[in-house]
Amino acid sequence: MQSLRWAEINQFEELIENVPIDMTWKDFLVECATLFHSRFEQLMQKYILFNNGVIGKVEQHVIQYEL
């Protein structure tokens, strides 16, 4: 059975384990945002912006991230 967990998450946790101070993944905001953006772009390209994706043909789109 294939794991449902993203490979990037496993690599990220391995990186955090090597940090000598007491930090968790929640302390790495930029890295988490980068991971989210990367996965979101993959989703958009594969399912939304692809020729006649799940919502039909998309001619224009805007992405806005808010905190």
N, CA, C and O atoms as a Tripos MOL2 file, in Angstrom:
@<TRIPOS>MOLECULE
protein
  268   267    67     0     0
PROTEIN
NO_CHARGES

@<TRIPOS>ATOM
      1 N           0.8460   -1.1910    0.0000 N.3       1 MET1
      2 CA          0.0000    0.0000    0.0000 C.3       1 MET1
      3 C           0.8820    1.2420    0.0000 C.2       1 MET1
      4 O           1.8190    1.3480    0.7910 O.2       1 MET1
      5 N           0.5790    2.1660   -0.8800 N.am      2 GLN2
      6 CA          1.3520    3.3940   -0.9720 C.3       2 GLN2
      7 C           0.9410    4.3510    0.1400 C.2       2 GLN2
      8 O          -0.2410    4.4960    0.4530 O.2       2 GLN2
      9 N           1.9210    4.9860    0.7180 N.am      3 SER3
     10 CA          1.6450    5.9390    1.7810 C.3       3 SER3
     11 C           0.9410    7.1700    1.2220 C.2       3 SER3
     12 O           1.2810    7.6360    0.1350 O.2       3 SER3
     13 N          -0.0210    7.6920    1.9410 N.am      4 LEU4
     14 CA         -0.7230    8.8950    1.5250 C.3       4 LEU4
     15 C           0.0370   10.1550    1.9310 C.2       4 LEU4
     16 O          -0.3510   11.2680    1.5750 O.2       4 LEU4
     17 N           1.0880    9.9750    2.6550 N.am      5 ARG5
     18 CA          1.8730   11.0990    3.1380 C.3       5 ARG5
     19 C           2.8200   11.5970    2.0560 C.2       5 ARG5
     20 O           3.4310   10.7880    1.3590 O.2       5 ARG5
     21 N           2.9550   12.9120    1.9000 N.am      6 TRP6
     22 CA          3.8430   13.4780    0.8990 C.3       6 TRP6
     23 C           5.2960   13.1850    1.2530 C.2       6 TRP6
     24 O           5.6830   13.2570    2.4190 O.2       6 TRP6
     25 N           6.0750   12.8620    0.2700 N.am      7 ALA7
     26 CA          7.5090   12.6110    0.4830 C.3       7 ALA7
     27 C           8.1920   13.8500    1.0440 C.2       7 ALA7
     28 O           9.1170   13.7340    1.8490 O.2       7 ALA7
     29 N           7.7500   15.0320    0.6300 N.am      8 GLU8
     30 CA          8.3450   16.2750    1.1150 C.3       8 GLU8
     31 C           8.1620   16.4370    2.6230 C.2       8 GLU8
     32 O           9.0320   16.9850    3.3000 O.2       8 GLU8
     33 N           7.0410   15.9660    3.1440 N.am      9 ILE9
     34 CA          6.8000   16.0500    4.5910 C.3       9 ILE9
     35 C           7.8090   15.1800    5.3330 C.2       9 ILE9
     36 O           8.3680   15.6080    6.3430 O.2       9 ILE9
     37 N           8.0480   13.9740    4.8480 N.am     10 ASN10
     38 CA          9.0280   13.1040    5.4860 C.3      10 ASN10
     39 C          10.4180   13.7310    5.4570 C.2      10 ASN10
     40 O          11.1360   13.6890    6.4560 O.2      10 ASN10
     41 N          10.8050   14.3160    4.3150 N.am     11 GLN11
     42 CA         12.1100   14.9650    4.2110 C.3      11 GLN11
     43 C          12.1910   16.1700    5.1410 C.2      11 GLN11
     44 O          13.2310   16.4220    5.7500 O.2      11 GLN11
     45 N          11.1020   16.9060    5.2470 N.am     12 PHE12
     46 CA         11.0470   18.0710    6.1150 C.3      12 PHE12
     47 C          11.2160   17.6680    7.5730 C.2      12 PHE12
     48 O          11.9430   18.3260    8.3170 O.2      12 PHE12
     49 N          10.5550   16.5980    7.9860 N.am     13 GLU13
     50 CA         10.6810   16.1390    9.3730 C.3      13 GLU13
     51 C          12.0960   15.6320    9.6650 C.2      13 GLU13
     52 O          12.6000   15.8300   10.7710 O.2      13 GLU13
     53 N          12.7400   14.9860    8.6980 N.am     14 GLU14
     54 CA         14.1220   14.5560    8.8800 C.3      14 GLU14
     55 C          15.0360   15.7610    9.0680 C.2      14 GLU14
     56 O          15.9520   15.7250    9.8900 O.2      14 GLU14
     57 N          14.7950   16.8220    8.3150 N.am     15 LEU15
     58 CA         15.5670   18.0480    8.4550 C.3      15 LEU15
     59 C          15.3930   18.6440    9.8420 C.2      15 LEU15
     60 O          16.3660   19.0530   10.4760 O.2      15 LEU15
     61 N          14.1520   18.6940   10.3120 N.am     16 ILE16
     62 CA         13.8670   19.2660   11.6270 C.3      16 ILE16
     63 C          14.5290   18.4560   12.7350 C.2      16 ILE16
     64 O          15.0080   19.0240   13.7170 O.2      16 ILE16
     65 N          14.5590   17.1280   12.5870 N.am     17 GLU17
     66 CA         15.1810   16.2870   13.6110 C.3      17 GLU17
     67 C          16.6630   16.5810   13.7630 C.2      17 GLU17
     68 O          17.2320   16.3600   14.8330 O.2      17 GLU17
     69 N          17.2980   17.0770   12.7020 N.am     18 ASN18
     70 CA         18.7250   17.3880   12.7480 C.3      18 ASN18
     71 C          19.0180   18.7780   13.2930 C.2      18 ASN18
     72 O          20.1800   19.1300   13.4920 O.2      18 ASN18
     73 N          17.9840   19.5680   13.5360 N.am     19 VAL19
     74 CA         18.1670   20.8920   14.1270 C.3      19 VAL19
     75 C          18.4130   20.6960   15.6130 C.2      19 VAL19
     76 O          17.6140   20.0470   16.2900 O.2      19 VAL19
     77 N          19.5110   21.2490   16.1360 N.am     20 PRO20
     78 CA         19.8830   20.9710   17.5300 C.3      20 PRO20
     79 C          18.9870   21.6090   18.5880 C.2      20 PRO20
     80 O          19.0750   21.2340   19.7570 O.2      20 PRO20
     81 N          18.1320   22.5550   18.2230 N.am     21 ILE21
     82 CA         17.2870   23.1980   19.2200 C.3      21 ILE21
     83 C          15.8890   22.5810   19.2020 C.2      21 ILE21
     84 O          15.5390   21.8350   18.2870 O.2      21 ILE21
     85 N          15.1170   22.8940   20.2000 N.am     22 ASP22
     86 CA         13.7880   22.3150   20.3510 C.3      22 ASP22
     87 C          12.7810   23.0700   19.4790 C.2      22 ASP22
     88 O          12.1280   24.0110   19.9330 O.2      22 ASP22
     89 N          12.6670   22.6320   18.2010 N.am     23 MET23
     90 CA         11.7360   23.2570   17.2760 C.3      23 MET23
     91 C          10.8950   22.1810   16.6210 C.2      23 MET23
     92 O          11.3120   21.0260   16.5220 O.2      23 MET23
     93 N           9.7100   22.5640   16.1740 N.am     24 THR24
     94 CA          8.8390   21.6470   15.4420 C.3      24 THR24
     95 C           8.6040   22.2230   14.0540 C.2      24 THR24
     96 O           9.1090   23.2980   13.7300 O.2      24 THR24
     97 N           7.8440   21.5160   13.2420 N.am     25 TRP25
     98 CA          7.5620   21.9910   11.8890 C.3      25 TRP25
     99 C           6.7960   23.2960   11.9040 C.2      25 TRP25
    100 O           6.8520   24.0510   10.9330 O.2      25 TRP25
    101 N           6.0820   23.5820   12.9770 N.am     26 LYS26
    102 CA          5.3190   24.8310   13.0870 C.3      26 LYS26
    103 C           6.2160   26.0580   13.2010 C.2      26 LYS26
    104 O           5.7690   27.1800   12.9620 O.2      26 LYS26
    105 N           7.4810   25.8480   13.5670 N.am     27 ASP27
    106 CA          8.4300   26.9490   13.7020 C.3      27 ASP27
    107 C           9.0880   27.3160   12.3740 C.2      27 ASP27
    108 O           9.8360   28.2920   12.3150 O.2      27 ASP27
    109 N           8.8330   26.5740   11.3300 N.am     28 PHE28
    110 CA          9.4410   26.8080   10.0270 C.3      28 PHE28
    111 C           8.3800   27.3190    9.0540 C.2      28 PHE28
    112 O           7.9670   26.6020    8.1420 O.2      28 PHE28
    113 N           7.9450   28.5560    9.2540 N.am     29 LEU29
    114 CA          6.8330   29.1020    8.4910 C.3      29 LEU29
    115 C           7.1410   29.2550    7.0040 C.2      29 LEU29
    116 O           6.2960   28.9520    6.1620 O.2      29 LEU29
    117 N           8.3370   29.7190    6.6780 N.am     30 VAL30
    118 CA          8.6890   29.9170    5.2700 C.3      30 VAL30
    119 C           8.7320   28.5840    4.5380 C.2      30 VAL30
    120 O           8.2400   28.4730    3.4160 O.2      30 VAL30
    121 N           9.3140   27.5850    5.1630 N.am     31 GLU31
    122 CA          9.3910   26.2690    4.5470 C.3      31 GLU31
    123 C           8.0090   25.6560    4.3600 C.2      31 GLU31
    124 O           7.7390   25.0330    3.3330 O.2      31 GLU31
    125 N           7.1400   25.8290    5.3400 N.am     32 CYS32
    126 CA          5.7730   25.3110    5.2250 C.3      32 CYS32
    127 C           5.0110   26.0290    4.1140 C.2      32 CYS32
    128 O           4.2680   25.4000    3.3610 O.2      32 CYS32
    129 N           5.1940   27.3430    4.0110 N.am     33 ALA33
    130 CA          4.5350   28.1020    2.9560 C.3      33 ALA33
    131 C           5.0460   27.6800    1.5850 C.2      33 ALA33
    132 O           4.2700   27.5780    0.6350 O.2      33 ALA33
    133 N           6.3450   27.4340    1.4790 N.am     34 THR34
    134 CA          6.9250   26.9870    0.2120 C.3      34 THR34
    135 C           6.3820   25.6270   -0.1750 C.2      34 THR34
    136 O           6.0540   25.4030   -1.3410 O.2      34 THR34
    137 N           6.2800   24.7230    0.7730 N.am     35 LEU35
    138 CA          5.7260   23.3970    0.5160 C.3      35 LEU35
    139 C           4.2670   23.5070    0.0680 C.2      35 LEU35
    140 O           3.8620   22.8460   -0.8880 O.2      35 LEU35
    141 N           3.4830   24.3310    0.7510 N.am     36 PHE36
    142 CA          2.0860   24.5200    0.3770 C.3      36 PHE36
    143 C           1.9740   25.0740   -1.0410 C.2      36 PHE36
    144 O           1.1850   24.5760   -1.8430 O.2      36 PHE36
    145 N           2.7590   26.0960   -1.3470 N.am     37 HIS37
    146 CA          2.7170   26.7070   -2.6720 C.3      37 HIS37
    147 C           3.0730   25.6880   -3.7550 C.2      37 HIS37
    148 O           2.4210   25.6340   -4.7980 O.2      37 HIS37
    149 N           4.0880   24.8960   -3.5120 N.am     38 SER38
    150 CA          4.5080   23.8870   -4.4810 C.3      38 SER38
    151 C           3.3910   22.8810   -4.7500 C.2      38 SER38
    152 O           3.0990   22.5670   -5.9040 O.2      38 SER38
    153 N           2.7810   22.3860   -3.7020 N.am     39 ARG39
    154 CA          1.6990   21.4080   -3.8690 C.3      39 ARG39
    155 C           0.4610   22.0270   -4.5040 C.2      39 ARG39
    156 O          -0.2170   21.3800   -5.3020 O.2      39 ARG39
    157 N           0.1660   23.2650   -4.1580 N.am     40 PHE40
    158 CA         -0.9820   23.9380   -4.7390 C.3      40 PHE40
    159 C          -0.7800   24.1520   -6.2360 C.2      40 PHE40
    160 O          -1.7110   23.9680   -7.0200 O.2      40 PHE40
    161 N           0.4300   24.5400   -6.6350 N.am     41 GLU41
    162 CA          0.7320   24.7150   -8.0550 C.3      41 GLU41
    163 C           0.5900   23.3910   -8.8100 C.2      41 GLU41
    164 O           0.0820   23.3710   -9.9310 O.2      41 GLU41
    165 N           1.0320   22.2900   -8.2080 N.am     42 GLN42
    166 CA          0.8810   20.9760   -8.8360 C.3      42 GLN42
    167 C          -0.5960   20.6410   -9.0260 C.2      42 GLN42
    168 O          -0.9870   20.1290  -10.0740 O.2      42 GLN42
    169 N          -1.4090   20.9260   -8.0240 N.am     43 LEU43
    170 CA         -2.8450   20.6920   -8.1170 C.3      43 LEU43
    171 C          -3.4610   21.5270   -9.2410 C.2      43 LEU43
    172 O          -4.2470   21.0210  -10.0420 O.2      43 LEU43
    173 N          -3.0990   22.7960   -9.2900 N.am     44 MET44
    174 CA         -3.6410   23.6810  -10.3230 C.3      44 MET44
    175 C          -3.2610   23.1920  -11.7180 C.2      44 MET44
    176 O          -4.1090   23.1340  -12.6070 O.2      44 MET44
    177 N          -2.0060   22.8460  -11.9110 N.am     45 GLN45
    178 CA         -1.5500   22.4280  -13.2310 C.3      45 GLN45
    179 C          -2.1630   21.0960  -13.6540 C.2      45 GLN45
    180 O          -2.5090   20.9130  -14.8210 O.2      45 GLN45
    181 N          -2.2960   20.1760  -12.7190 N.am     46 LYS46
    182 CA         -2.7560   18.8280  -13.0590 C.3      46 LYS46
    183 C          -4.2690   18.7370  -13.2470 C.2      46 LYS46
    184 O          -4.7400   18.0330  -14.1400 O.2      46 LYS46
    185 N          -5.0360   19.4430  -12.4110 N.am     47 TYR47
    186 CA         -6.4880   19.2540  -12.4290 C.3      47 TYR47
    187 C          -7.2980   20.4680  -12.8720 C.2      47 TYR47
    188 O          -8.4030   20.3010  -13.3880 O.2      47 TYR47
    189 N          -6.7960   21.6620  -12.6910 N.am     48 ILE48
    190 CA         -7.5950   22.8500  -12.9670 C.3      48 ILE48
    191 C          -7.2190   23.4920  -14.3000 C.2      48 ILE48
    192 O          -8.0920   23.7480  -15.1290 O.2      48 ILE48
    193 N          -5.9420   23.7530  -14.5110 N.am     49 LEU49
    194 CA         -5.5110   24.4720  -15.7030 C.3      49 LEU49
    195 C          -5.2460   23.5700  -16.9010 C.2      49 LEU49
    196 O          -5.0720   24.0580  -18.0180 O.2      49 LEU49
    197 N          -5.2140   22.2790  -16.6840 N.am     50 PHE50
    198 CA         -5.0260   21.3180  -17.7600 C.3      50 PHE50
    199 C          -6.1650   21.4850  -18.7650 C.2      50 PHE50
    200 O          -7.2700   21.8700  -18.3830 O.2      50 PHE50
    201 N          -5.9120   21.2040  -20.0320 N.am     51 ASN51
    202 CA         -6.9490   21.3480  -21.0670 C.3      51 ASN51
    203 C          -8.2560   20.6990  -20.6220 C.2      51 ASN51
    204 O          -8.3250   19.4930  -20.3860 O.2      51 ASN51
    205 N          -9.2770   21.5210  -20.5160 N.am     52 ASN52
    206 CA        -10.6030   21.0640  -20.0810 C.3      52 ASN52
    207 C         -10.5200   20.2540  -18.7820 C.2      52 ASN52
    208 O         -10.9640   19.1080  -18.7130 O.2      52 ASN52
    209 N          -9.9420   20.8790  -17.7630 N.am     53 GLY53
    210 CA         -9.8120   20.2440  -16.4590 C.3      53 GLY53
    211 C         -11.1600   19.9940  -15.8160 C.2      53 GLY53
    212 O         -12.1870   20.0200  -16.4940 O.2      53 GLY53
    213 N         -11.1680   19.7560  -14.5300 N.am     54 VAL54
    214 CA        -12.3910   19.3640  -13.8290 C.3      54 VAL54
    215 C         -13.4750   20.4390  -13.8430 C.2      54 VAL54
    216 O         -14.6520   20.1270  -13.6610 O.2      54 VAL54
    217 N         -13.0980   21.6950  -14.0570 N.am     55 ILE55
    218 CA        -14.1170   22.7490  -14.1220 C.3      55 ILE55
    219 C         -14.2290   23.3330  -15.5280 C.2      55 ILE55
    220 O         -14.7880   24.4140  -15.7120 O.2      55 ILE55
    221 N         -13.7010   22.6220  -16.5100 N.am     56 GLY56
    222 CA        -13.7540   23.1020  -17.8830 C.3      56 GLY56
    223 C         -12.5310   23.9350  -18.2330 C.2      56 GLY56
    224 O         -11.5340   23.9220  -17.5110 O.2      56 GLY56
    225 N         -12.6090   24.6520  -19.3310 N.am     57 LYS57
    226 CA        -11.4880   25.4500  -19.7990 C.3      57 LYS57
    227 C         -11.3410   26.7150  -18.9540 C.2      57 LYS57
    228 O         -12.2920   27.4790  -18.7880 O.2      57 LYS57
    229 N         -10.1420   26.9220  -18.4270 N.am     58 VAL58
    230 CA         -9.8410   28.1040  -17.6350 C.3      58 VAL58
    231 C          -9.0150   29.0420  -18.5050 C.2      58 VAL58
    232 O          -7.9240   28.6880  -18.9530 O.2      58 VAL58
    233 N          -9.5400   30.2360  -18.7390 N.am     59 GLU59
    234 CA         -8.8280   31.1940  -19.5820 C.3      59 GLU59
    235 C          -7.9210   32.0950  -18.7670 C.2      59 GLU59
    236 O          -6.8320   32.4430  -19.2220 O.2      59 GLU59
    237 N          -8.3440   32.4770  -17.5760 N.am     60 GLN60
    238 CA         -7.5450   33.3320  -16.7080 C.3      60 GLN60
    239 C          -7.7770   32.9070  -15.2650 C.2      60 GLN60
    240 O          -8.8410   32.4010  -14.9090 O.2      60 GLN60
    241 N          -6.7670   33.1220  -14.4550 N.am     61 HIS61
    242 CA         -6.9300   32.8550  -13.0280 C.3      61 HIS61
    243 C          -5.9770   33.7430  -12.2280 C.2      61 HIS61
    244 O          -4.9600   34.2100  -12.7410 O.2      61 HIS61
    245 N          -6.3250   33.9620  -10.9790 N.am     62 VAL62
    246 CA         -5.5150   34.7470  -10.0570 C.3      62 VAL62
    247 C          -5.3910   33.9420   -8.7760 C.2      62 VAL62
    248 O          -6.3670   33.3530   -8.3100 O.2      62 VAL62
    249 N          -4.2120   33.9140   -8.2160 N.am     63 ILE63
    250 CA         -3.9910   33.2390   -6.9350 C.3      63 ILE63
    251 C          -3.5790   34.2920   -5.9180 C.2      63 ILE63
    252 O          -2.6670   35.0810   -6.1690 O.2      63 ILE63
    253 N          -4.2500   34.3050   -4.7710 N.am     64 GLN64
    254 CA         -3.9270   35.2610   -3.7150 C.3      64 GLN64
    255 C          -3.8230   34.4970   -2.4120 C.2      64 GLN64
    256 O          -4.7530   33.7980   -2.0090 O.2      64 GLN64
    257 N          -2.6890   34.6370   -1.7620 N.am     65 TYR65
    258 CA         -2.4870   34.0280   -0.4480 C.3      65 TYR65
    259 C          -2.6630   35.1070    0.6170 C.2      65 TYR65
    260 O          -2.1480   36.2160    0.4700 O.2      65 TYR65
    261 N          -3.3790   34.7910    1.6720 N.am     66 GLU66
    262 CA         -3.5820   35.7380    2.7610 C.3      66 GLU66
    263 C          -3.1670   35.0870    4.0650 C.2      66 GLU66
    264 O          -3.2740   33.8740    4.2450 O.2      66 GLU66
    265 N          -2.6990   35.9150    4.9530 N.am     67 LEU67
    266 CA         -2.3140   35.4370    6.2830 C.3      67 LEU67
    267 C          -3.4140   35.6620    7.2710 C.2      67 LEU67
    268 O          -3.2690   35.3220    8.4450 O.2      67 LEU67
@<TRIPOS>BOND
     1     1     2 1
     2     2     3 1
     3     3     4 2
     4     3     5 am
     5     5     6 1
     6     6     7 1
     7     7     8 2
     8     7     9 am
     9     9    10 1
    10    10    11 1
    11    11    12 2
    12    11    13 am
    13    13    14 1
    14    14    15 1
    15    15    16 2
    16    15    17 am
    17    17    18 1
    18    18    19 1
    19    19    20 2
    20    19    21 am
    21    21    22 1
    22    22    23 1
    23    23    24 2
    24    23    25 am
    25    25    26 1
    26    26    27 1
    27    27    28 2
    28    27    29 am
    29    29    30 1
    30    30    31 1
    31    31    32 2
    32    31    33 am
    33    33    34 1
    34    34    35 1
    35    35    36 2
    36    35    37 am
    37    37    38 1
    38    38    39 1
    39    39    40 2
    40    39    41 am
    41    41    42 1
    42    42    43 1
    43    43    44 2
    44    43    45 am
    45    45    46 1
    46    46    47 1
    47    47    48 2
    48    47    49 am
    49    49    50 1
    50    50    51 1
    51    51    52 2
    52    51    53 am
    53    53    54 1
    54    54    55 1
    55    55    56 2
    56    55    57 am
    57    57    58 1
    58    58    59 1
    59    59    60 2
    60    59    61 am
    61    61    62 1
    62    62    63 1
    63    63    64 2
    64    63    65 am
    65    65    66 1
    66    66    67 1
    67    67    68 2
    68    67    69 am
    69    69    70 1
    70    70    71 1
    71    71    72 2
    72    71    73 am
    73    73    74 1
    74    74    75 1
    75    75    76 2
    76    75    77 am
    77    77    78 1
    78    78    79 1
    79    79    80 2
    80    79    81 am
    81    81    82 1
    82    82    83 1
    83    83    84 2
    84    83    85 am
    85    85    86 1
    86    86    87 1
    87    87    88 2
    88    87    89 am
    89    89    90 1
    90    90    91 1
    91    91    92 2
    92    91    93 am
    93    93    94 1
    94    94    95 1
    95    95    96 2
    96    95    97 am
    97    97    98 1
    98    98    99 1
    99    99   100 2
   100    99   101 am
   101   101   102 1
   102   102   103 1
   103   103   104 2
   104   103   105 am
   105   105   106 1
   106   106   107 1
   107   107   108 2
   108   107   109 am
   109   109   110 1
   110   110   111 1
   111   111   112 2
   112   111   113 am
   113   113   114 1
   114   114   115 1
   115   115   116 2
   116   115   117 am
   117   117   118 1
   118   118   119 1
   119   119   120 2
   120   119   121 am
   121   121   122 1
   122   122   123 1
   123   123   124 2
   124   123   125 am
   125   125   126 1
   126   126   127 1
   127   127   128 2
   128   127   129 am
   129   129   130 1
   130   130   131 1
   131   131   132 2
   132   131   133 am
   133   133   134 1
   134   134   135 1
   135   135   136 2
   136   135   137 am
   137   137   138 1
   138   138   139 1
   139   139   140 2
   140   139   141 am
   141   141   142 1
   142   142   143 1
   143   143   144 2
   144   143   145 am
   145   145   146 1
   146   146   147 1
   147   147   148 2
   148   147   149 am
   149   149   150 1
   150   150   151 1
   151   151   152 2
   152   151   153 am
   153   153   154 1
   154   154   155 1
   155   155   156 2
   156   155   157 am
   157   157   158 1
   158   158   159 1
   159   159   160 2
   160   159   161 am
   161   161   162 1
   162   162   163 1
   163   163   164 2
   164   163   165 am
   165   165   166 1
   166   166   167 1
   167   167   168 2
   168   167   169 am
   169   169   170 1
   170   170   171 1
   171   171   172 2
   172   171   173 am
   173   173   174 1
   174   174   175 1
   175   175   176 2
   176   175   177 am
   177   177   178 1
   178   178   179 1
   179   179   180 2
   180   179   181 am
   181   181   182 1
   182   182   183 1
   183   183   184 2
   184   183   185 am
   185   185   186 1
   186   186   187 1
   187   187   188 2
   188   187   189 am
   189   189   190 1
   190   190   191 1
   191   191   192 2
   192   191   193 am
   193   193   194 1
   194   194   195 1
   195   195   196 2
   196   195   197 am
   197   197   198 1
   198   198   199 1
   199   199   200 2
   200   199   201 am
   201   201   202 1
   202   202   203 1
   203   203   204 2
   204   203   205 am
   205   205   206 1
   206   206   207 1
   207   207   208 2
   208   207   209 am
   209   209   210 1
   210   210   211 1
   211   211   212 2
   212   211   213 am
   213   213   214 1
   214   214   215 1
   215   215   216 2
   216   215   217 am
   217   217   218 1
   218   218   219 1
   219   219   220 2
   220   219   221 am
   221   221   222 1
   222   222   223 1
   223   223   224 2
   224   223   225 am
   225   225   226 1
   226   226   227 1
   227   227   228 2
   228   227   229 am
   229   229   230 1
   230   230   231 1
   231   231   232 2
   232   231   233 am
   233   233   234 1
   234   234   235 1
   235   235   236 2
   236   235   237 am
   237   237   238 1
   238   238   239 1
   239   239   240 2
   240   239   241 am
   241   241   242 1
   242   242   243 1
   243   243   244 2
   244   243   245 am
   245   245   246 1
   246   246   247 1
   247   247   248 2
   248   247   249 am
   249   249   250 1
   250   250   251 1
   251   251   252 2
   252   251   253 am
   253   253   254 1
   254   254   255 1
   255   255   256 2
   256   255   257 am
   257   257   258 1
   258   258   259 1
   259   259   260 2
   260   259   261 am
   261   261   262 1
   262   262   263 1
   263   263   264 2
   264   263   265 am
   265   265   266 1
   266   266   267 1
   267   267   268 2
@<TRIPOS>SUBSTRUCTURE
     1 MET1         2 RESIDUE 1 A MET
     2 GLN2         6 RESIDUE 1 A GLN
     3 SER3        10 RESIDUE 1 A SER
     4 LEU4        14 RESIDUE 1 A LEU
     5 ARG5        18 RESIDUE 1 A ARG
     6 TRP6        22 RESIDUE 1 A TRP
     7 ALA7        26 RESIDUE 1 A ALA
     8 GLU8        30 RESIDUE 1 A GLU
     9 ILE9        34 RESIDUE 1 A ILE
    10 ASN10       38 RESIDUE 1 A ASN
    11 GLN11       42 RESIDUE 1 A GLN
    12 PHE12       46 RESIDUE 1 A PHE
    13 GLU13       50 RESIDUE 1 A GLU
    14 GLU14       54 RESIDUE 1 A GLU
    15 LEU15       58 RESIDUE 1 A LEU
    16 ILE16       62 RESIDUE 1 A ILE
    17 GLU17       66 RESIDUE 1 A GLU
    18 ASN18       70 RESIDUE 1 A ASN
    19 VAL19       74 RESIDUE 1 A VAL
    20 PRO20       78 RESIDUE 1 A PRO
    21 ILE21       82 RESIDUE 1 A ILE
    22 ASP22       86 RESIDUE 1 A ASP
    23 MET23       90 RESIDUE 1 A MET
    24 THR24       94 RESIDUE 1 A THR
    25 TRP25       98 RESIDUE 1 A TRP
    26 LYS26      102 RESIDUE 1 A LYS
    27 ASP27      106 RESIDUE 1 A ASP
    28 PHE28      110 RESIDUE 1 A PHE
    29 LEU29      114 RESIDUE 1 A LEU
    30 VAL30      118 RESIDUE 1 A VAL
    31 GLU31      122 RESIDUE 1 A GLU
    32 CYS32      126 RESIDUE 1 A CYS
    33 ALA33      130 RESIDUE 1 A ALA
    34 THR34      134 RESIDUE 1 A THR
    35 LEU35      138 RESIDUE 1 A LEU
    36 PHE36      142 RESIDUE 1 A PHE
    37 HIS37      146 RESIDUE 1 A HIS
    38 SER38      150 RESIDUE 1 A SER
    39 ARG39      154 RESIDUE 1 A ARG
    40 PHE40      158 RESIDUE 1 A PHE
    41 GLU41      162 RESIDUE 1 A GLU
    42 GLN42      166 RESIDUE 1 A GLN
    43 LEU43      170 RESIDUE 1 A LEU
    44 MET44      174 RESIDUE 1 A MET
    45 GLN45      178 RESIDUE 1 A GLN
    46 LYS46      182 RESIDUE 1 A LYS
    47 TYR47      186 RESIDUE 1 A TYR
    48 ILE48      190 RESIDUE 1 A ILE
    49 LEU49      194 RESIDUE 1 A LEU
    50 PHE50      198 RESIDUE 1 A PHE
    51 ASN51      202 RESIDUE 1 A ASN
    52 ASN52      206 RESIDUE 1 A ASN
    53 GLY53      210 RESIDUE 1 A GLY
    54 VAL54      214 RESIDUE 1 A VAL
    55 ILE55      218 RESIDUE 1 A ILE
    56 GLY56      222 RESIDUE 1 A GLY
    57 LYS57      226 RESIDUE 1 A LYS
    58 VAL58      230 RESIDUE 1 A VAL
    59 GLU59      234 RESIDUE 1 A GLU
    60 GLN60      238 RESIDUE 1 A GLN
    61 HIS61      242 RESIDUE 1 A HIS
    62 VAL62      246 RESIDUE 1 A VAL
    63 ILE63      250 RESIDUE 1 A ILE
    64 GLN64      254 RESIDUE 1 A GLN
    65 TYR65      258 RESIDUE 1 A TYR
    66 GLU66      262 RESIDUE 1 A GLU
    67 LEU67      266 RESIDUE 1 A LEU
